[in-house]
Amino acid sequence: MAPLDTHGRLVLAATPLGDSRDASPRLVEALGTADVIAAEDTRRLRSLAAALGVTPAGRVVSFYDAVETARLPGLVGAIEQGQTVVLVTDAGMPSVSDPGFRLVAACVEAGLPITCLPGPSAVTTALALSGLPCERFCFEGFAPRKDGERRRFFAALAREPRTAVFFESPHRIAATLTLAAELLGADRRAAVCRELTKPYEEIRRGGLAELAAWAADGVRGEITVVLAGAEPGEAPDLVTLVDRVDALVAAGARLKDAASEVAAAAGTSRKQLYDAVLAARRA
């Protein structure tokens, strides 16, 4: 293996999702030779390093959401001085729903070299295991926490033809799947991937209502959801669209805004939908 060039650059290093044996030899080398390691959780980094049998030779600094912006000048300065900064997050690829984007952008702005040590990703791992079409897909990050924002999130996916992948926390997954079944249809296919690469890995596949019922009993661990795209020509009826508008209004949206949003997602006339909502309220 050719030695890693360790002079004056940012190295984005993917880390194992759960099984340390998924670490690449290049990751092991980078951890042992970097001048600075910026880690989302320094304790987890040290645990990973111990499992890999490598001792970080350089300085280790924390790099999580709350300190990300404050750390940028020091890390960019270190690279400008000819040092190698290796960025690792708790699992998977930095910047993908994890810290990293701001540092990459700052290095791009400063014209500094950036490279990547590819490796595990929960997004593509879950997609491959889902049994759903993989030719085209979109990644949506974490599902929103607030009810109104989650409703808008799923309204936007109602007619999305690509398979969608998103993350969710274990204590919200049941409510999220229940809402998805309500807005997208009970039979819309999906897969819930739990604890990927870990001893208790579990993949549940089925319709949204079926998966919501399963999740109601409680789910633990890291979760990635894969949602089938809308079928060609699949269009919800007007009654369903009216219900979606009412749900958004109940969550705090203005009626006209809710009608516009639902109509755009469904590819239908905003005026026709708005009039249908008013008619339903008069009935």
C-alpha positions, 0 to 999 in steps of 0.5 A: 500500500502506498503511504498516505501523503500527510502534508497540508490537507484535510482528510475526510475519513469514513469510520465503521458503522458498528463493526470495527473490522469494516475499517480500511487500512488507510483509515488505520494509517491516517489515525496513526500519522495525522498531525490533528484528528478532529473527532465528533466524539473524542471518547468514541475515537479513542475506543475505535483506535484501541479496537484497531490497535493504533495510537493517534500520534497527533493532537485530538480535538473535539469537533461536534455541532456546538463547537464546529464553527469555533474550531474552523479557524484553528483547523484551517490554520493548521492545514495552511501551516502544512499539517494533515487534519483528519476528520472523523465522525461517530460513524460513516462519512463526515458531512453526511448528516454529521459535522464536516460540511462547514470545514470542507467549505472553509478549506475550499474557500481557502484553496486548501487540498481535501481528500477522502478515505471512503468507507461505510455509509448507512445511506448506501448500506440501508439502500442496498439491503432494503430490497427497493429500487436503487437506480435513483434515490434521494437522501433526506437527512433526519426526518424533522422533529416537529409535527408540522414540519414532518407533515410538510416533509412527507407531503413533499415525498408524496409524488417523489419517484425516487427511493428516499432514504432518511434517518430517524431516532428510535423514540420517534420512529413509531410516530413518524411511520404512523404519520407517513402511512397516513399521508403516503398510504398504508401500503407504500413500501418501506424498509426500516434498517436498525443497528446496521453491521452491529450484532443486533442488526435488523431489517424490517420490510413491508407497508408503512402501516405494517411497519408502524404497528411493529415500531409501536412496541418500541425500537432501539438503536440507530435507524435508517428508513428507506421509502419506496418512490411513488408509482408512475401515475400514482395520484391521491384522490381529492378527498385525501388531498383535502385531508392533507391540507387539513392536517397541515392547517391543524399543525399551524400552517395557513390554509392557502400555504397548506393548499399550495404545498399539497397541490404542488406535491401532488401535481394538481391545481392549487385553486381546485384543491383550495376550493375543495377544502372550502367546500368540505368545510361548508358541508 
